[in-house]
Amino acid sequence: MSLPTRARSSAALVFAGVLWGTGGLAGSLLGELAGLHPLAVAAYRLLVGGGVATLFVVLKGGALPRTAGAAKRIAAVGGLFALFQASYFAAVALSSVSIATMTTIGAAPVIVTLAGVRKPRRWTLVSVAGTVAGLVLLRWSPEAPAHLLGGLGFALLAAAGFATLTLVTAKPVEGLEPLPTTAFGCLTGGLLLLPVASWSGMAIPLHADVLAVVCYLGAVPTALAYAAYLRGLADAHPVLGALSAVLEPLTAAVLSAALLGERLSVTAWCGAAVLVAALVVGYWRPEPR
């Protein structure tokens, strides 16, 4: 891969990870403002994100997927979106946000490395190990929830879903670009979550602030972020894509400290530094495509 191509794909992956980090705050805010269950927030995120991305596809003159390969890819992406979101929120409910996030995002690059690389390079192993260690320092909570084991199980299932999504979408399908994949994949995933989310309640007050948060959650950390992520995966190794996901909890932690006044401990700041160093190693010495 040429240096300019690698730089573009790396920039797209970094952009996606940072945008995902704003999604956690937006999702939490939507849940508070509208009194929604996390599964309902996830369904809104996928449905609105898919709708926004579909609008862009239509405005660009794009066509619906017409080949069997494209239809199978969109069905797979939609199912993996639904699996990832549902498993992650189940992990949060059974453990805690910190433990669910740390386990999900930390396990994903490990799974991708084991499944997608026959003989990982030394620098890849260093980057993955640093990522896991940094997440432990950044997100670990000393509290021990009563149903921790079940939460860890669902978090690992979410990690497997995200890792599979990364590996599957890294292989391009002829005639299917990242934006249509995001658009129709999000819509499919949202529709799959809709029955359970409707049971938990999806009514929202039609207030300007609530609608603004819904639109932001769907458009920016979902439609735009996943389109950038899938674009970056087109020219990058899946391991690098999975490593980029750690920018989500890192960005969320920094934003929480800056905007919400949450104080990060010295341990958490050390974890953030280790995460940045691990990502630098991953981008500096990536696995060949």
Helices and strands as residue ranges (DSSP letters): H 3-34, H 38-59, H 68-94, H 97-116, H 122-139, H 148-169, H 178-200, H 208-218, I 219-224, H 225-233, H 238-244, H 247-259, H 266-284
